[in-house]
Amino acid sequence: MSDTTSLNQAFFNKLAPDYDRRYQATVNRLQDELRTRATSLGLQQGGRLLDYACGTGLVTKALGDQLSQCVGVDISESMVQQYNAKAKADGHSDKRIAYVGNLISPEDPSPAAFSSPNFFNFDMAGVGLGFHHVDDCDLAAKRLAERLRPGGAFFIVDFISHAPVEYHSASRGVRHHGFTEDQVKTIFDGAGVGKNFHYEEMSSDISFDHAHGEGKHMVRRVFFASGEKEGISAQI
Ligand SMILES: C[S@@+](CC[C@H](N)C(=O)[O-])C[C@H]1O[C@@H](n2cnc3c(N)ncnc32)[C@H](O)[C@@H]1O
């Protein structure tokens, strides 16, 4: 496991039980923003979603009511526990389930635990606030694109470029201080999911209150980017 992955695993395992409560207002707002953008993100009614770096299930919860199945994957066991507990509490454990795993490791291009058909041919694959935590965004996008059916939708929700916070890199596994639109477009094109590329920024900032310590809020502007995998579109 890379240093970045270990850091993220440790950090999010610790944060998981408090994540939703601590950032409730921001989580709710992001879920509303995702719902509003469901169509531009490529959602098709009744489709299957791969919610990568799923955390407690923000993306699944936002879009899941319109989908037939949501599969979460995350390297943090505690985040996955939270996701599955929420799916159960919401009465959706039959169609929303998360697994501990890493689909983007350079050392393991085809993880055996994720080789069954249930982990392929998704109509939609997306990452909510996870890309700034990975070493190699190009590789991550390629690996996730492989899990999509031809014509499937790929999306990234993350932060626009911001001033670096150095201790984040050391303690929280942050590898990118946000992204520019050009960087995101390059990632999409390189992974073969740049068709009909769409990029939009939220009209105002969000705040992760007290994320940098008591009274020190992490204020960020979020973008939503989506594109389509090359190939013949299949109807659901
Ligand atoms: C800021 S949280 C976002 C969680 C959720 N998507 C959301 O929007 O609330 C980032 C998540 O990325 C996960 N993560 C970081 N690196 C990962 C990797 N290589 N593979 C899978 N998950 C990863 C962390 O464990 C954490 O749950």
The ligand as an SDF file (V2000), in Angstrom:
LIG
                    3D

 27 29  0  0  0  0  0  0  0  0999 V2000
  -13.2850   13.5790    1.5980 C   0  0  0  0  0  0  0  0  0  0  0  0
  -13.7820   11.9020    1.6430 S   0  0  0  0  0  0  0  0  0  0  0  0
  -15.1520   11.9390    0.5210 C   0  0  0  0  0  0  0  0  0  0  0  0
  -16.1160   10.8060    0.7540 C   0  0  0  0  0  0  0  0  0  0  0  0
  -17.3910   10.8590   -0.0770 C   0  0  0  0  0  0  0  0  0  0  0  0
  -17.1500   10.5570   -1.4760 N   0  0  0  0  0  0  0  0  0  0  0  0
  -18.0410   12.2050    0.0580 C   0  0  0  0  0  0  0  0  0  0  0  0
  -18.1610   12.9080   -0.9700 O   0  0  0  0  0  0  0  0  0  0  0  0
  -18.4230   12.5630    1.1760 O   0  0  0  0  0  0  0  0  0  0  0  0
  -12.5310   11.0950    0.6850 C   0  0  0  0  0  0  0  0  0  0  0  0
  -12.6740    9.5790    0.6740 C   0  0  0  0  0  0  0  0  0  0  0  0
  -11.7230    9.0260   -0.2320 O   0  0  0  0  0  0  0  0  0  0  0  0
  -11.3150    7.7780    0.2840 C   0  0  0  0  0  0  0  0  0  0  0  0
  -10.0680    7.3940   -0.4070 N   0  0  0  0  0  0  0  0  0  0  0  0
   -8.8770    8.0310   -0.3880 C   0  0  0  0  0  0  0  0  0  0  0  0
   -7.9880    7.4010   -1.1850 N   0  0  0  0  0  0  0  0  0  0  0  0
   -8.6380    6.3450   -1.7430 C   0  0  0  0  0  0  0  0  0  0  0  0
   -8.2560    5.3170   -2.6390 C   0  0  0  0  0  0  0  0  0  0  0  0
   -7.0180    5.2060   -3.1490 N   0  0  0  0  0  0  0  0  0  0  0  0
   -9.1910    4.4150   -2.9960 N   0  0  0  0  0  0  0  0  0  0  0  0
  -10.4420    4.4670   -2.4870 C   0  0  0  0  0  0  0  0  0  0  0  0
  -10.8520    5.4070   -1.6140 N   0  0  0  0  0  0  0  0  0  0  0  0
   -9.9660    6.3450   -1.2440 C   0  0  0  0  0  0  0  0  0  0  0  0
  -11.1860    8.0500    1.7650 C   0  0  0  0  0  0  0  0  0  0  0  0
  -11.1270    6.8790    2.5360 O   0  0  0  0  0  0  0  0  0  0  0  0
  -12.4420    8.8870    2.0110 C   0  0  0  0  0  0  0  0  0  0  0  0
  -13.5420    8.0990    2.3500 O   0  0  0  0  0  0  0  0  0  0  0  0
  1  2  1  0
  2  3  1  0
  2 10  1  0
  3  4  1  0
  4  5  1  0
  5  6  1  0
  5  7  1  0
  7  8  2  0
  7  9  1  0
 10 11  1  0
 11 12  1  0
 11 26  1  0
 12 13  1  0
 13 14  1  0
 13 24  1  0
 14 15  1  0
 14 23  1  0
 15 16  2  0
 16 17  1  0
 17 18  1  0
 17 23  2  0
 18 19  1  0
 18 20  2  0
 20 21  1  0
 21 22  2  0
 22 23  1  0
 24 25  1  0
 24 26  1  0
 26 27  1  0
M  CHG  2   2   1   9  -1
M  END
$$$$
